């Protein structure tokens, strides 16, 4: 029986439906080993390879290159000086209709932008990462966002932030405040720089 090698599924991490090329190749090789006209041998091979074929989607996408080449855009380079190397804590969310949501603990909602076009977030009890770019002055786009999926103590603000994150379209830095604005004036997330 061949040795089965697979990468274990990471629990609590958002997954995509894409498989890496290596995963597809191993799965296809396992399926090609089945030969027509040899039913008993095929059955034995199928049973031996079945766990490998089933576990192939667990390989998931190759995230080793997330964020590479995102910071080479000239506008993004300008944004680097105002956003990066600072940790921002969420103070409040002001919706377009005037509704305000605030966290009881500002330390549990944070974002940090890295110079190479990556960012890391903490949304209550969940951690996430992804890539960002600034295609024009004060524009901001979040891409390739991955977030753990634990149940948190403040589901209202947490769920709103998760839902709105991909809808953020612009930013403004005003002293130690970072304002992230949603598309179509739907609201603004106000962050404050964490003291060093």
C-alpha positions as CSV (number, residue, x, y, z in Angstrom):
1,X,0.0,0.0,0.0
2,X,1.5,3.4,-0.9
3,X,2.3,5.9,1.8
4,X,-0.3,8.6,2.0
5,X,1.0,12.1,2.4
6,X,-1.4,15.0,2.8
7,X,-1.4,18.3,4.5
8,X,-4.0,18.4,7.4
9,X,-6.9,20.7,7.1
10,X,-6.5,23.8,9.2
11,X,-9.5,24.1,11.5
12,X,-11.3,27.4,11.7
13,X,-9.7,29.0,8.7
14,X,-11.7,30.2,5.8
15,X,-11.1,28.0,2.8
16,X,-11.4,28.5,-0.9
17,X,-12.5,26.0,-3.5
18,X,-9.3,26.1,-5.5
19,X,-6.7,23.3,-5.2
20,X,-3.0,23.8,-5.8
21,X,-1.5,22.3,-8.9
22,X,0.5,19.8,-6.8
23,X,-2.7,18.5,-5.1
24,X,-4.4,18.1,-8.5
25,X,-1.4,16.3,-9.9
26,X,-1.3,13.8,-7.0
27,X,-5.0,13.2,-7.2
28,X,-4.9,12.7,-11.0
29,X,-2.0,10.3,-10.7
30,X,-3.9,8.2,-8.2
31,X,-6.9,8.0,-10.5
32,X,-4.7,7.0,-13.5
33,X,-3.5,4.0,-11.7
34,X,-6.9,2.4,-12.2
35,X,-6.6,0.1,-15.3
36,X,-9.6,-1.1,-17.4
37,X,-10.2,-4.9,-17.4
38,X,-8.6,-5.7,-14.0
39,X,-11.6,-5.2,-11.6
40,X,-10.1,-6.9,-8.5
41,X,-6.8,-5.0,-8.9
42,X,-8.7,-1.8,-9.6
43,X,-10.8,-2.3,-6.5
44,X,-7.7,-2.8,-4.4
45,X,-6.0,0.3,-5.9
46,X,-9.1,2.3,-5.4
47,X,-9.4,1.4,-1.7
48,X,-5.7,2.1,-1.2
49,X,-5.9,5.6,-2.9
50,X,-9.4,6.6,-1.7
51,X,-8.2,8.5,1.4
52,X,-5.6,10.4,-0.7
53,X,-8.2,11.4,-3.3
54,X,-10.7,12.5,-0.6
55,X,-8.1,14.6,1.2
56,X,-6.8,16.4,-1.9
57,X,-9.1,19.4,-1.5
58,X,-7.6,19.9,2.0
59,X,-4.4,21.0,0.3
60,X,-6.1,24.2,-0.5
61,X,-4.5,27.1,-2.4
62,X,-0.9,28.0,-2.2
63,X,-0.8,31.1,0.0
64,X,3.0,31.3,0.2
65,X,3.1,34.2,-2.3
66,X,0.2,36.2,-0.8
67,X,1.1,39.9,-0.9
68,X,4.1,39.6,-3.1
69,X,4.5,42.4,-5.7
70,X,1.5,44.3,-4.2
71,X,3.7,47.2,-2.9
72,X,5.4,47.9,-6.2
73,X,2.5,50.2,-7.4
74,X,3.7,53.9,-7.1
75,X,0.6,55.1,-5.3
76,X,0.8,52.2,-2.9
77,X,4.4,53.2,-2.1
78,X,3.1,56.7,-1.1
79,X,0.4,55.1,1.1
80,X,3.1,53.0,2.8
81,X,4.4,56.0,4.7
82,X,1.1,56.8,6.3
83,X,-0.4,53.3,6.9
84,X,2.5,50.9,7.7
85,X,4.5,50.2,10.8
86,X,1.6,51.4,12.9
87,X,-1.0,49.4,14.8
88,X,-4.5,50.8,14.6
89,X,-7.3,50.1,17.1
90,X,-11.0,50.4,16.2
91,X,-12.7,53.2,18.2
92,X,-16.1,53.2,16.5
93,X,-18.2,52.7,13.4
94,X,-20.4,55.5,12.1
95,X,-23.0,54.2,9.7
96,X,-24.3,56.3,6.8
97,X,-27.7,56.5,8.6
98,X,-26.1,58.0,11.7
99,X,-26.0,54.8,13.8
100,X,-22.9,54.4,15.8
101,X,-21.3,51.1,17.0
102,X,-18.5,51.0,19.5
103,X,-16.5,48.2,21.1
104,X,-16.4,47.8,24.8
105,X,-12.7,46.9,24.4
106,X,-10.8,48.7,21.7
107,X,-7.9,46.3,22.0
108,X,-9.8,43.5,20.4
109,X,-10.3,45.2,17.0
110,X,-6.9,46.0,15.4
111,X,-5.3,46.2,12.0
112,X,-1.6,46.5,11.1
113,X,-0.4,47.2,7.5
114,X,2.9,45.7,6.4
115,X,5.1,47.5,3.8
116,X,5.1,44.5,1.4
117,X,1.3,44.8,0.8
118,X,0.1,42.5,3.5
119,X,-2.0,43.2,6.6
120,X,-3.0,41.4,9.7
121,X,-6.2,42.0,11.7
122,X,-7.8,41.0,15.0
123,X,-11.6,41.1,15.0
124,X,-12.6,40.2,18.5
125,X,-11.5,36.6,19.0
126,X,-10.5,36.0,15.4
127,X,-7.2,36.6,13.6
128,X,-6.9,37.3,9.9
129,X,-4.5,38.3,7.1
130,X,-4.7,39.3,3.5
131,X,-3.2,41.8,1.0
132,X,-3.9,45.4,0.3
133,X,-3.2,48.0,-2.3
134,X,-3.8,51.7,-2.9
135,X,-4.4,52.1,-6.7
136,X,-4.9,55.9,-6.5
137,X,-4.4,58.5,-3.8
138,X,-6.5,57.7,-0.6
139,X,-8.0,54.6,-2.3
140,X,-7.7,51.3,-0.5
141,X,-8.5,47.7,-1.6
142,X,-8.3,44.6,0.6
143,X,-7.7,41.4,-1.2
144,X,-7.2,37.7,-0.4
145,X,-8.7,38.0,3.1
146,X,-8.5,34.9,5.3
147,X,-10.0,34.9,8.8
148,X,-10.4,32.3,11.6
149,X,-14.1,31.6,12.4
150,X,-14.4,31.3,16.2
151,X,-17.6,32.5,17.9
152,X,-16.9,35.8,19.6
153,X,-18.4,37.8,22.5
154,X,-19.4,40.8,20.5
155,X,-21.1,39.3,17.4
156,X,-22.8,42.5,16.3
157,X,-19.7,44.6,15.8
158,X,-17.6,41.6,14.8
159,X,-20.0,40.4,12.1
160,X,-20.5,43.9,10.8
161,X,-16.8,44.4,10.4
162,X,-16.3,41.0,8.7
163,X,-19.1,41.8,6.3
164,X,-17.9,45.3,5.5
165,X,-14.2,44.7,5.2
166,X,-14.2,44.0,1.5
167,X,-16.4,47.0,0.9
168,X,-13.9,49.5,2.3
169,X,-12.8,51.8,-0.6
170,X,-10.8,54.7,0.8
171,X,-8.7,55.8,3.8
172,X,-7.7,59.0,5.4
173,X,-5.0,59.5,8.1
174,X,-5.6,62.5,10.3
175,X,-2.9,62.7,13.0
176,X,-3.2,59.5,15.0
177,X,-6.6,58.6,13.5
178,X,-7.3,56.4,10.5
179,X,-10.7,56.6,8.8
180,X,-11.7,53.7,6.6
181,X,-14.7,54.6,4.4
182,X,-17.2,52.1,2.9
183,X,-18.4,52.3,-0.7
184,X,-21.3,54.6,-1.4
185,X,-21.0,56.5,1.9
186,X,-22.4,53.5,3.8
187,X,-20.2,54.3,6.8
188,X,-16.8,55.0,8.3
189,X,-14.6,52.9,10.6
190,X,-12.5,55.1,12.9
191,X,-9.3,53.7,14.2
192,X,-6.7,55.3,16.5
193,X,-3.0,54.6,16.4
194,X,-2.0,52.4,19.3
195,X,0.7,54.0,21.5
196,X,4.1,52.5,21.0
